[in-house]
Amino acid sequence: MIGNFPEFMRPVAIVKKTSVGVYVGGEWEEGSTEETSAQMVTIPVTPAQLRSLPEGRYQAGDMKFYHSGSPIFQAGDIFTLDDVKYEVKDITDRSFNGDFTLYMGKRIYDQT
């Protein structure tokens, strides 16, 4: 399905978690990450769509990312589009019916 819309594909920078953080001697150490990129169709969450989403979970300014194939990213990964960062919160695997995966990205307002 995604392949039918090549004009809407955009490059997305991704910071993918490769290991989980752990406590070492009572101090938290972050897990390791890997930077990559992917071509995705990106669509903003509209106010009309917010009515069908869990209350308070998303807001206008959040983004839907459509990626071809099975899920390869996980919740907590960071997608960057046009210098705006989004944290992946929900993943919908539609690889069996349309050959795409939908990643719901929550905008990170503290961009430091």
Phi and psi restraints in degrees (range 20) as a CNS / XPLOR table:
assign (resid 1 and name C) (resid 2 and name N)
       (resid 2 and name CA) (resid 2 and name C) 1.0 -60.8 20.0 2
assign (resid 2 and name N) (resid 2 and name CA)
       (resid 2 and name C) (resid 3 and name N) 1.0 -35.2 20.0 2
assign (resid 2 and name C) (resid 3 and name N)
       (resid 3 and name CA) (resid 3 and name C) 1.0 -61.9 20.0 2
assign (resid 3 and name N) (resid 3 and name CA)
       (resid 3 and name C) (resid 4 and name N) 1.0 -17.4 20.0 2
assign (resid 3 and name C) (resid 4 and name N)
       (resid 4 and name CA) (resid 4 and name C) 1.0 -78.2 20.0 2
assign (resid 4 and name N) (resid 4 and name CA)
       (resid 4 and name C) (resid 5 and name N) 1.0 -7.0 20.0 2
assign (resid 4 and name C) (resid 5 and name N)
       (resid 5 and name CA) (resid 5 and name C) 1.0 -126.8 20.0 2
assign (resid 5 and name N) (resid 5 and name CA)
       (resid 5 and name C) (resid 6 and name N) 1.0 55.2 20.0 2
assign (resid 5 and name C) (resid 6 and name N)
       (resid 6 and name CA) (resid 6 and name C) 1.0 -62.5 20.0 2
assign (resid 6 and name N) (resid 6 and name CA)
       (resid 6 and name C) (resid 7 and name N) 1.0 -26.8 20.0 2
assign (resid 6 and name C) (resid 7 and name N)
       (resid 7 and name CA) (resid 7 and name C) 1.0 -71.0 20.0 2
assign (resid 7 and name N) (resid 7 and name CA)
       (resid 7 and name C) (resid 8 and name N) 1.0 -15.1 20.0 2
assign (resid 7 and name C) (resid 8 and name N)
       (resid 8 and name CA) (resid 8 and name C) 1.0 -99.5 20.0 2
assign (resid 8 and name N) (resid 8 and name CA)
       (resid 8 and name C) (resid 9 and name N) 1.0 -2.4 20.0 2
assign (resid 8 and name C) (resid 9 and name N)
       (resid 9 and name CA) (resid 9 and name C) 1.0 -72.2 20.0 2
assign (resid 9 and name N) (resid 9 and name CA)
       (resid 9 and name C) (resid 10 and name N) 1.0 135.8 20.0 2
assign (resid 9 and name C) (resid 10 and name N)
       (resid 10 and name CA) (resid 10 and name C) 1.0 -133.3 20.0 2
assign (resid 10 and name N) (resid 10 and name CA)
       (resid 10 and name C) (resid 11 and name N) 1.0 148.2 20.0 2
assign (resid 10 and name C) (resid 11 and name N)
       (resid 11 and name CA) (resid 11 and name C) 1.0 -75.0 20.0 2
assign (resid 11 and name N) (resid 11 and name CA)
       (resid 11 and name C) (resid 12 and name N) 1.0 133.5 20.0 2
assign (resid 11 and name C) (resid 12 and name N)
       (resid 12 and name CA) (resid 12 and name C) 1.0 -124.4 20.0 2
assign (resid 12 and name N) (resid 12 and name CA)
       (resid 12 and name C) (resid 13 and name N) 1.0 125.3 20.0 2
assign (resid 12 and name C) (resid 13 and name N)
       (resid 13 and name CA) (resid 13 and name C) 1.0 -82.1 20.0 2
assign (resid 13 and name N) (resid 13 and name CA)
       (resid 13 and name C) (resid 14 and name N) 1.0 139.8 20.0 2
assign (resid 13 and name C) (resid 14 and name N)
       (resid 14 and name CA) (resid 14 and name C) 1.0 -131.3 20.0 2
assign (resid 14 and name N) (resid 14 and name CA)
       (resid 14 and name C) (resid 15 and name N) 1.0 134.5 20.0 2
assign (resid 14 and name C) (resid 15 and name N)
       (resid 15 and name CA) (resid 15 and name C) 1.0 -108.9 20.0 2
assign (resid 15 and name N) (resid 15 and name CA)
       (resid 15 and name C) (resid 16 and name N) 1.0 108.2 20.0 2
assign (resid 15 and name C) (resid 16 and name N)
       (resid 16 and name CA) (resid 16 and name C) 1.0 -102.6 20.0 2
assign (resid 16 and name N) (resid 16 and name CA)
       (resid 16 and name C) (resid 17 and name N) 1.0 130.0 20.0 2
assign (resid 16 and name C) (resid 17 and name N)
       (resid 17 and name CA) (resid 17 and name C) 1.0 -72.0 20.0 2
assign (resid 17 and name N) (resid 17 and name CA)
       (resid 17 and name C) (resid 18 and name N) 1.0 129.5 20.0 2
assign (resid 17 and name C) (resid 18 and name N)
       (resid 18 and name CA) (resid 18 and name C) 1.0 -109.2 20.0 2
assign (resid 18 and name N) (resid 18 and name CA)
       (resid 18 and name C) (resid 19 and name N) 1.0 -17.1 20.0 2
assign (resid 18 and name C) (resid 19 and name N)
       (resid 19 and name CA) (resid 19 and name C) 1.0 -150.8 20.0 2
assign (resid 19 and name N) (resid 19 and name CA)
       (resid 19 and name C) (resid 20 and name N) 1.0 155.8 20.0 2
assign (resid 19 and name C) (resid 20 and name N)
       (resid 20 and name CA) (resid 20 and name C) 1.0 -86.5 20.0 2
assign (resid 20 and name N) (resid 20 and name CA)
       (resid 20 and name C) (resid 21 and name N) 1.0 146.2 20.0 2
assign (resid 20 and name C) (resid 21 and name N)
       (resid 21 and name CA) (resid 21 and name C) 1.0 -68.5 20.0 2
assign (resid 21 and name N) (resid 21 and name CA)
       (resid 21 and name C) (resid 22 and name N) 1.0 158.2 20.0 2
assign (resid 21 and name C) (resid 22 and name N)
       (resid 22 and name CA) (resid 22 and name C) 1.0 -142.1 20.0 2
assign (resid 22 and name N) (resid 22 and name CA)
       (resid 22 and name C) (resid 23 and name N) 1.0 160.5 20.0 2
assign (resid 22 and name C) (resid 23 and name N)
       (resid 23 and name CA) (resid 23 and name C) 1.0 -88.0 20.0 2
assign (resid 23 and name N) (resid 23 and name CA)
       (resid 23 and name C) (resid 24 and name N) 1.0 129.2 20.0 2
assign (resid 23 and name C) (resid 24 and name N)
       (resid 24 and name CA) (resid 24 and name C) 1.0 -126.7 20.0 2
assign (resid 24 and name N) (resid 24 and name CA)
       (resid 24 and name C) (resid 25 and name N) 1.0 113.7 20.0 2
assign (resid 24 and name C) (resid 25 and name N)
       (resid 25 and name CA) (resid 25 and name C) 1.0 60.3 20.0 2
assign (resid 25 and name N) (resid 25 and name CA)
       (resid 25 and name C) (resid 26 and name N) 1.0 32.3 20.0 2
assign (resid 25 and name C) (resid 26 and name N)
       (resid 26 and name CA) (resid 26 and name C) 1.0 83.7 20.0 2
assign (resid 26 and name N) (resid 26 and name CA)
       (resid 26 and name C) (resid 27 and name N) 1.0 -0.7 20.0 2
assign (resid 26 and name C) (resid 27 and name N)
       (resid 27 and name CA) (resid 27 and name C) 1.0 -110.0 20.0 2
assign (resid 27 and name N) (resid 27 and name CA)
       (resid 27 and name C) (resid 28 and name N) 1.0 137.2 20.0 2
assign (resid 27 and name C) (resid 28 and name N)
       (resid 28 and name CA) (resid 28 and name C) 1.0 -79.4 20.0 2
assign (resid 28 and name N) (resid 28 and name CA)
       (resid 28 and name C) (resid 29 and name N) 1.0 127.9 20.0 2
assign (resid 28 and name C) (resid 29 and name N)
       (resid 29 and name CA) (resid 29 and name C) 1.0 -116.8 20.0 2
assign (resid 29 and name N) (resid 29 and name CA)
       (resid 29 and name C) (resid 30 and name N) 1.0 124.3 20.0 2
assign (resid 29 and name C) (resid 30 and name N)
       (resid 30 and name CA) (resid 30 and name C) 1.0 -63.2 20.0 2
assign (resid 30 and name N) (resid 30 and name CA)
       (resid 30 and name C) (resid 31 and name N) 1.0 149.9 20.0 2
assign (resid 30 and name C) (resid 31 and name N)
       (resid 31 and name CA) (resid 31 and name C) 1.0 -74.3 20.0 2
assign (resid 31 and name N) (resid 31 and name CA)
       (resid 31 and name C) (resid 32 and name N) 1.0 171.9 20.0 2
assign (resid 31 and name C) (resid 32 and name N)
       (resid 32 and name CA) (resid 32 and name C) 1.0 -84.1 20.0 2
assign (resid 32 and name N) (resid 32 and name CA)
       (resid 32 and name C) (resid 33 and name N) 1.0 157.3 20.0 2
assign (resid 32 and name C) (resid 33 and name N)
       (resid 33 and name CA) (resid 33 and name C) 1.0 -130.7 20.0 2
assign (resid 33 and name N) (resid 33 and name CA)
       (resid 33 and name C) (resid 34 and name N) 1.0 164.2 20.0 2
assign (resid 33 and name C) (resid 34 and name N)
       (resid 34 and name CA) (resid 34 and name C) 1.0 -135.3 20.0 2
assign (resid 34 and name N) (resid 34 and name CA)
       (resid 34 and name C) (resid 35 and name N) 1.0 134.2 20.0 2
assign (resid 34 and name C) (resid 35 and name N)
       (resid 35 and name CA) (resid 35 and name C) 1.0 -96.6 20.0 2
assign (resid 35 and name N) (resid 35 and name CA)
       (resid 35 and name C) (resid 36 and name N) 1.0 135.1 20.0 2
assign (resid 35 and name C) (resid 36 and name N)
       (resid 36 and name CA) (resid 36 and name C) 1.0 -149.1 20.0 2
assign (resid 36 and name N) (resid 36 and name CA)
       (resid 36 and name C) (resid 37 and name N) 1.0 -174.7 20.0 2
assign (resid 36 and name C) (resid 37 and name N)
       (resid 37 and name CA) (resid 37 and name C) 1.0 -147.1 20.0 2
assign (resid 37 and name N) (resid 37 and name CA)
       (resid 37 and name C) (resid 38 and name N) 1.0 161.8 20.0 2
assign (resid 37 and name C) (resid 38 and name N)
       (resid 38 and name CA) (resid 38 and name C) 1.0 -153.3 20.0 2
assign (resid 38 and name N) (resid 38 and name CA)
       (resid 38 and name C) (resid 39 and name N) 1.0 155.8 20.0 2
assign (resid 38 and name C) (resid 39 and name N)
       (resid 39 and name CA) (resid 39 and name C) 1.0 -91.0 20.0 2
assign (resid 39 and name N) (resid 39 and name CA)
       (resid 39 and name C) (resid 40 and name N) 1.0 125.4 20.0 2
assign (resid 39 and name C) (resid 40 and name N)
       (resid 40 and name CA) (resid 40 and name C) 1.0 -139.7 20.0 2
assign (resid 40 and name N) (resid 40 and name CA)
       (resid 40 and name C) (resid 41 and name N) 1.0 156.7 20.0 2
assign (resid 40 and name C) (resid 41 and name N)
       (resid 41 and name CA) (resid 41 and name C) 1.0 -90.5 20.0 2
assign (resid 41 and name N) (resid 41 and name CA)
       (resid 41 and name C) (resid 42 and name N) 1.0 127.1 20.0 2
assign (resid 41 and name C) (resid 42 and name N)
       (resid 42 and name CA) (resid 42 and name C) 1.0 -116.8 20.0 2
assign (resid 42 and name N) (resid 42 and name CA)
       (resid 42 and name C) (resid 43 and name N) 1.0 132.7 20.0 2
assign (resid 42 and name C) (resid 43 and name N)
       (resid 43 and name CA) (resid 43 and name C) 1.0 -137.5 20.0 2
assign (resid 43 and name N) (resid 43 and name CA)
       (resid 43 and name C) (resid 44 and name N) 1.0 126.1 20.0 2
assign (resid 43 and name C) (resid 44 and name N)
       (resid 44 and name CA) (resid 44 and name C) 1.0 -65.2 20.0 2
assign (resid 44 and name N) (resid 44 and name CA)
       (resid 44 and name C) (resid 45 and name N) 1.0 149.1 20.0 2
assign (resid 44 and name C) (resid 45 and name N)
       (resid 45 and name CA) (resid 45 and name C) 1.0 -73.9 20.0 2
assign (resid 45 and name N) (resid 45 and name CA)
       (resid 45 and name C) (resid 46 and name N) 1.0 127.1 20.0 2
assign (resid 45 and name C) (resid 46 and name N)
       (resid 46 and name CA) (resid 46 and name C) 1.0 -94.2 20.0 2
assign (resid 46 and name N) (resid 46 and name CA)
       (resid 46 and name C) (resid 47 and name N) 1.0 157.4 20.0 2
assign (resid 46 and name C) (resid 47 and name N)
       (resid 47 and name CA) (resid 47 and name C) 1.0 -56.9 20.0 2
assign (resid 47 and name N) (resid 47 and name CA)
       (resid 47 and name C) (resid 48 and name N) 1.0 -34.8 20.0 2
assign (resid 47 and name C) (resid 48 and name N)
       (resid 48 and name CA) (resid 48 and name C) 1.0 -65.6 20.0 2
assign (resid 48 and name N) (resid 48 and name CA)
       (resid 48 and name C) (resid 49 and name N) 1.0 -36.8 20.0 2
assign (resid 48 and name C) (resid 49 and name N)
       (resid 49 and name CA) (resid 49 and name C) 1.0 -71.5 20.0 2
assign (resid 49 and name N) (resid 49 and name CA)
       (resid 49 and name C) (resid 50 and name N) 1.0 -26.2 20.0 2
assign (resid 49 and name C) (resid 50 and name N)
       (resid 50 and name CA) (resid 50 and name C) 1.0 -60.8 20.0 2
assign (resid 50 and name N) (resid 50 and name CA)
       (resid 50 and name C) (resid 51 and name N) 1.0 -28.0 20.0 2
assign (resid 50 and name C) (resid 51 and name N)
       (resid 51 and name CA) (resid 51 and name C) 1.0 -65.6 20.0 2
assign (resid 51 and name N) (resid 51 and name CA)
       (resid 51 and name C) (resid 52 and name N) 1.0 -27.1 20.0 2
assign (resid 51 and name C) (resid 52 and name N)
       (resid 52 and name CA) (resid 52 and name C) 1.0 -98.1 20.0 2
assign (resid 52 and name N) (resid 52 and name CA)
       (resid 52 and name C) (resid 53 and name N) 1.0 0.3 20.0 2
assign (resid 52 and name C) (resid 53 and name N)
       (resid 53 and name CA) (resid 53 and name C) 1.0 -99.3 20.0 2
assign (resid 53 and name N) (resid 53 and name CA)
       (resid 53 and name C) (resid 54 and name N) 1.0 159.4 20.0 2
assign (resid 53 and name C) (resid 54 and name N)
       (resid 54 and name CA) (resid 54 and name C) 1.0 -55.2 20.0 2
assign (resid 54 and name N) (resid 54 and name CA)
       (resid 54 and name C) (resid 55 and name N) 1.0 134.7 20.0 2
assign (resid 54 and name C) (resid 55 and name N)
       (resid 55 and name CA) (resid 55 and name C) 1.0 -59.4 20.0 2
assign (resid 55 and name N) (resid 55 and name CA)
       (resid 55 and name C) (resid 56 and name N) 1.0 127.4 20.0 2
assign (resid 55 and name C) (resid 56 and name N)
       (resid 56 and name CA) (resid 56 and name C) 1.0 81.4 20.0 2
assign (resid 56 and name N) (resid 56 and name CA)
       (resid 56 and name C) (resid 57 and name N) 1.0 -8.5 20.0 2
assign (resid 56 and name C) (resid 57 and name N)
       (resid 57 and name CA) (resid 57 and name C) 1.0 -76.0 20.0 2
assign (resid 57 and name N) (resid 57 and name CA)
       (resid 57 and name C) (resid 58 and name N) 1.0 -36.5 20.0 2
assign (resid 57 and name C) (resid 58 and name N)
       (resid 58 and name CA) (resid 58 and name C) 1.0 -129.6 20.0 2
assign (resid 58 and name N) (resid 58 and name CA)
       (resid 58 and name C) (resid 59 and name N) 1.0 162.8 20.0 2
assign (resid 58 and name C) (resid 59 and name N)
       (resid 59 and name CA) (resid 59 and name C) 1.0 -146.7 20.0 2
assign (resid 59 and name N) (resid 59 and name CA)
       (resid 59 and name C) (resid 60 and name N) 1.0 169.5 20.0 2
assign (resid 59 and name C) (resid 60 and name N)
       (resid 60 and name CA) (resid 60 and name C) 1.0 -59.1 20.0 2
assign (resid 60 and name N) (resid 60 and name CA)
       (resid 60 and name C) (resid 61 and name N) 1.0 138.3 20.0 2
assign (resid 60 and name C) (resid 61 and name N)
       (resid 61 and name CA) (resid 61 and name C) 1.0 106.8 20.0 2
assign (resid 61 and name N) (resid 61 and name CA)
       (resid 61 and name C) (resid 62 and name N) 1.0 -16.7 20.0 2
assign (resid 61 and name C) (resid 62 and name N)
       (resid 62 and name CA) (resid 62 and name C) 1.0 -79.7 20.0 2
assign (resid 62 and name N) (resid 62 and name CA)
       (resid 62 and name C) (resid 63 and name N) 1.0 169.1 20.0 2
assign (resid 62 and name C) (resid 63 and name N)
       (resid 63 and name CA) (resid 63 and name C) 1.0 -136.8 20.0 2
assign (resid 63 and name N) (resid 63 and name CA)
       (resid 63 and name C) (resid 64 and name N) 1.0 147.5 20.0 2
assign (resid 63 and name C) (resid 64 and name N)
       (resid 64 and name CA) (resid 64 and name C) 1.0 -104.9 20.0 2
assign (resid 64 and name N) (resid 64 and name CA)
       (resid 64 and name C) (resid 65 and name N) 1.0 130.8 20.0 2
assign (resid 64 and name C) (resid 65 and name N)
       (resid 65 and name CA) (resid 65 and name C) 1.0 -116.3 20.0 2
assign (resid 65 and name N) (resid 65 and name CA)
       (resid 65 and name C) (resid 66 and name N) 1.0 121.3 20.0 2
assign (resid 65 and name C) (resid 66 and name N)
       (resid 66 and name CA) (resid 66 and name C) 1.0 -104.7 20.0 2
assign (resid 66 and name N) (resid 66 and name CA)
       (resid 66 and name C) (resid 67 and name N) 1.0 124.1 20.0 2
assign (resid 66 and name C) (resid 67 and name N)
       (resid 67 and name CA) (resid 67 and name C) 1.0 -123.5 20.0 2
assign (resid 67 and name N) (resid 67 and name CA)
       (resid 67 and name C) (resid 68 and name N) 1.0 139.0 20.0 2
assign (resid 67 and name C) (resid 68 and name N)
       (resid 68 and name CA) (resid 68 and name C) 1.0 -69.8 20.0 2
assign (resid 68 and name N) (resid 68 and name CA)
       (resid 68 and name C) (resid 69 and name N) 1.0 136.7 20.0 2
assign (resid 68 and name C) (resid 69 and name N)
       (resid 69 and name CA) (resid 69 and name C) 1.0 94.1 20.0 2
assign (resid 69 and name N) (resid 69 and name CA)
       (resid 69 and name C) (resid 70 and name N) 1.0 -168.3 20.0 2
assign (resid 69 and name C) (resid 70 and name N)
       (resid 70 and name CA) (resid 70 and name C) 1.0 -73.3 20.0 2
assign (resid 70 and name N) (resid 70 and name CA)
       (resid 70 and name C) (resid 71 and name N) 1.0 162.7 20.0 2
assign (resid 70 and name C) (resid 71 and name N)
       (resid 71 and name CA) (resid 71 and name C) 1.0 -61.4 20.0 2
assign (resid 71 and name N) (resid 71 and name CA)
       (resid 71 and name C) (resid 72 and name N) 1.0 130.8 20.0 2
assign (resid 71 and name C) (resid 72 and name N)
       (resid 72 and name CA) (resid 72 and name C) 1.0 -125.3 20.0 2
assign (resid 72 and name N) (resid 72 and name CA)
       (resid 72 and name C) (resid 73 and name N) 1.0 -6.8 20.0 2
assign (resid 72 and name C) (resid 73 and name N)
       (resid 73 and name CA) (resid 73 and name C) 1.0 -113.2 20.0 2
assign (resid 73 and name N) (resid 73 and name CA)
       (resid 73 and name C) (resid 74 and name N) 1.0 166.0 20.0 2
assign (resid 73 and name C) (resid 74 and name N)
       (resid 74 and name CA) (resid 74 and name C) 1.0 -130.5 20.0 2
assign (resid 74 and name N) (resid 74 and name CA)
       (resid 74 and name C) (resid 75 and name N) 1.0 165.0 20.0 2
assign (resid 74 and name C) (resid 75 and name N)
       (resid 75 and name CA) (resid 75 and name C) 1.0 -58.4 20.0 2
assign (resid 75 and name N) (resid 75 and name CA)
       (resid 75 and name C) (resid 76 and name N) 1.0 136.6 20.0 2
assign (resid 75 and name C) (resid 76 and name N)
       (resid 76 and name CA) (resid 76 and name C) 1.0 100.0 20.0 2
assign (resid 76 and name N) (resid 76 and name CA)
       (resid 76 and name C) (resid 77 and name N) 1.0 -17.8 20.0 2
assign (resid 76 and name C) (resid 77 and name N)
       (resid 77 and name CA) (resid 77 and name C) 1.0 -65.8 20.0 2
assign (resid 77 and name N) (resid 77 and name CA)
       (resid 77 and name C) (resid 78 and name N) 1.0 153.3 20.0 2
assign (resid 77 and name C) (resid 78 and name N)
       (resid 78 and name CA) (resid 78 and name C) 1.0 -111.2 20.0 2
assign (resid 78 and name N) (resid 78 and name CA)
       (resid 78 and name C) (resid 79 and name N) 1.0 123.2 20.0 2
assign (resid 78 and name C) (resid 79 and name N)
       (resid 79 and name CA) (resid 79 and name C) 1.0 -102.1 20.0 2
assign (resid 79 and name N) (resid 79 and name CA)
       (resid 79 and name C) (resid 80 and name N) 1.0 137.1 20.0 2
assign (resid 79 and name C) (resid 80 and name N)
       (resid 80 and name CA) (resid 80 and name C) 1.0 -120.8 20.0 2
assign (resid 80 and name N) (resid 80 and name CA)
       (resid 80 and name C) (resid 81 and name N) 1.0 123.3 20.0 2
assign (resid 80 and name C) (resid 81 and name N)
       (resid 81 and name CA) (resid 81 and name C) 1.0 -129.6 20.0 2
assign (resid 81 and name N) (resid 81 and name CA)
       (resid 81 and name C) (resid 82 and name N) 1.0 121.4 20.0 2
assign (resid 81 and name C) (resid 82 and name N)
       (resid 82 and name CA) (resid 82 and name C) 1.0 52.2 20.0 2
assign (resid 82 and name N) (resid 82 and name CA)
       (resid 82 and name C) (resid 83 and name N) 1.0 45.1 20.0 2
assign (resid 82 and name C) (resid 83 and name N)
       (resid 83 and name CA) (resid 83 and name C) 1.0 65.5 20.0 2
assign (resid 83 and name N) (resid 83 and name CA)
       (resid 83 and name C) (resid 84 and name N) 1.0 15.2 20.0 2
assign (resid 83 and name C) (resid 84 and name N)
       (resid 84 and name CA) (resid 84 and name C) 1.0 -112.2 20.0 2
assign (resid 84 and name N) (resid 84 and name CA)
       (resid 84 and name C) (resid 85 and name N) 1.0 132.0 20.0 2
assign (resid 84 and name C) (resid 85 and name N)
       (resid 85 and name CA) (resid 85 and name C) 1.0 -97.7 20.0 2
assign (resid 85 and name N) (resid 85 and name CA)
       (resid 85 and name C) (resid 86 and name N) 1.0 143.0 20.0 2
assign (resid 85 and name C) (resid 86 and name N)
       (resid 86 and name CA) (resid 86 and name C) 1.0 -133.3 20.0 2
assign (resid 86 and name N) (resid 86 and name CA)
       (resid 86 and name C) (resid 87 and name N) 1.0 135.5 20.0 2
assign (resid 86 and name C) (resid 87 and name N)
       (resid 87 and name CA) (resid 87 and name C) 1.0 -95.7 20.0 2
assign (resid 87 and name N) (resid 87 and name CA)
       (resid 87 and name C) (resid 88 and name N) 1.0 130.4 20.0 2
assign (resid 87 and name C) (resid 88 and name N)
       (resid 88 and name CA) (resid 88 and name C) 1.0 -69.6 20.0 2
assign (resid 88 and name N) (resid 88 and name CA)
       (resid 88 and name C) (resid 89 and name N) 1.0 123.8 20.0 2
assign (resid 88 and name C) (resid 89 and name N)
       (resid 89 and name CA) (resid 89 and name C) 1.0 -109.6 20.0 2
assign (resid 89 and name N) (resid 89 and name CA)
       (resid 89 and name C) (resid 90 and name N) 1.0 -45.3 20.0 2
assign (resid 89 and name C) (resid 90 and name N)
       (resid 90 and name CA) (resid 90 and name C) 1.0 -128.9 20.0 2
assign (resid 90 and name N) (resid 90 and name CA)
       (resid 90 and name C) (resid 91 and name N) 1.0 146.8 20.0 2
assign (resid 90 and name C) (resid 91 and name N)
       (resid 91 and name CA) (resid 91 and name C) 1.0 -130.3 20.0 2
assign (resid 91 and name N) (resid 91 and name CA)
       (resid 91 and name C) (resid 92 and name N) 1.0 129.9 20.0 2
assign (resid 91 and name C) (resid 92 and name N)
       (resid 92 and name CA) (resid 92 and name C) 1.0 -118.6 20.0 2
assign (resid 92 and name N) (resid 92 and name CA)
       (resid 92 and name C) (resid 93 and name N) 1.0 114.4 20.0 2
assign (resid 92 and name C) (resid 93 and name N)
       (resid 93 and name CA) (resid 93 and name C) 1.0 -85.7 20.0 2
assign (resid 93 and name N) (resid 93 and name CA)
       (resid 93 and name C) (resid 94 and name N) 1.0 112.0 20.0 2
assign (resid 93 and name C) (resid 94 and name N)
       (resid 94 and name CA) (resid 94 and name C) 1.0 -118.1 20.0 2
assign (resid 94 and name N) (resid 94 and name CA)
       (resid 94 and name C) (resid 95 and name N) 1.0 26.4 20.0 2
assign (resid 94 and name C) (resid 95 and name N)
       (resid 95 and name CA) (resid 95 and name C) 1.0 -65.9 20.0 2
assign (resid 95 and name N) (resid 95 and name CA)
       (resid 95 and name C) (resid 96 and name N) 1.0 -25.6 20.0 2
assign (resid 95 and name C) (resid 96 and name N)
       (resid 96 and name CA) (resid 96 and name C) 1.0 -77.7 20.0 2
assign (resid 96 and name N) (resid 96 and name CA)
       (resid 96 and name C) (resid 97 and name N) 1.0 -19.0 20.0 2
assign (resid 96 and name C) (resid 97 and name N)
       (resid 97 and name CA) (resid 97 and name C) 1.0 -142.8 20.0 2
assign (resid 97 and name N) (resid 97 and name CA)
       (resid 97 and name C) (resid 98 and name N) 1.0 74.9 20.0 2
assign (resid 97 and name C) (resid 98 and name N)
       (resid 98 and name CA) (resid 98 and name C) 1.0 124.5 20.0 2
assign (resid 98 and name N) (resid 98 and name CA)
       (resid 98 and name C) (resid 99 and name N) 1.0 -11.5 20.0 2
assign (resid 98 and name C) (resid 99 and name N)
       (resid 99 and name CA) (resid 99 and name C) 1.0 55.5 20.0 2
assign (resid 99 and name N) (resid 99 and name CA)
       (resid 99 and name C) (resid 100 and name N) 1.0 49.1 20.0 2
assign (resid 99 and name C) (resid 100 and name N)
       (resid 100 and name CA) (resid 100 and name C) 1.0 -148.0 20.0 2
assign (resid 100 and name N) (resid 100 and name CA)
       (resid 100 and name C) (resid 101 and name N) 1.0 163.9 20.0 2
assign (resid 100 and name C) (resid 101 and name N)
       (resid 101 and name CA) (resid 101 and name C) 1.0 -125.8 20.0 2
assign (resid 101 and name N) (resid 101 and name CA)
       (resid 101 and name C) (resid 102 and name N) 1.0 135.6 20.0 2
assign (resid 101 and name C) (resid 102 and name N)
       (resid 102 and name CA) (resid 102 and name C) 1.0 -102.3 20.0 2
assign (resid 102 and name N) (resid 102 and name CA)
       (resid 102 and name C) (resid 103 and name N) 1.0 124.5 20.0 2
assign (resid 102 and name C) (resid 103 and name N)
       (resid 103 and name CA) (resid 103 and name C) 1.0 -111.2 20.0 2
assign (resid 103 and name N) (resid 103 and name CA)
       (resid 103 and name C) (resid 104 and name N) 1.0 124.2 20.0 2
assign (resid 103 and name C) (resid 104 and name N)
       (resid 104 and name CA) (resid 104 and name C) 1.0 -92.0 20.0 2
assign (resid 104 and name N) (resid 104 and name CA)
       (resid 104 and name C) (resid 105 and name N) 1.0 120.7 20.0 2
assign (resid 104 and name C) (resid 105 and name N)
       (resid 105 and name CA) (resid 105 and name C) 1.0 -107.6 20.0 2
assign (resid 105 and name N) (resid 105 and name CA)
       (resid 105 and name C) (resid 106 and name N) 1.0 126.3 20.0 2
assign (resid 105 and name C) (resid 106 and name N)
       (resid 106 and name CA) (resid 106 and name C) 1.0 -92.9 20.0 2
assign (resid 106 and name N) (resid 106 and name CA)
       (resid 106 and name C) (resid 107 and name N) 1.0 122.9 20.0 2
assign (resid 106 and name C) (resid 107 and name N)
       (resid 107 and name CA) (resid 107 and name C) 1.0 -62.5 20.0 2
assign (resid 107 and name N) (resid 107 and name CA)
       (resid 107 and name C) (resid 108 and name N) 1.0 136.1 20.0 2
assign (resid 107 and name C) (resid 108 and name N)
       (resid 108 and name CA) (resid 108 and name C) 1.0 -96.7 20.0 2
assign (resid 108 and name N) (resid 108 and name CA)
       (resid 108 and name C) (resid 109 and name N) 1.0 112.4 20.0 2
assign (resid 108 and name C) (resid 109 and name N)
       (resid 109 and name CA) (resid 109 and name C) 1.0 -81.2 20.0 2
assign (resid 109 and name N) (resid 109 and name CA)
       (resid 109 and name C) (resid 110 and name N) 1.0 -24.3 20.0 2
assign (resid 109 and name C) (resid 110 and name N)
       (resid 110 and name CA) (resid 110 and name C) 1.0 -89.0 20.0 2
assign (resid 110 and name N) (resid 110 and name CA)
       (resid 110 and name C) (resid 111 and name N) 1.0 93.6 20.0 2
assign (resid 110 and name C) (resid 111 and name N)
       (resid 111 and name CA) (resid 111 and name C) 1.0 -87.8 20.0 2
assign (resid 111 and name N) (resid 111 and name CA)
       (resid 111 and name C) (resid 112 and name N) 1.0 22.9 20.0 2
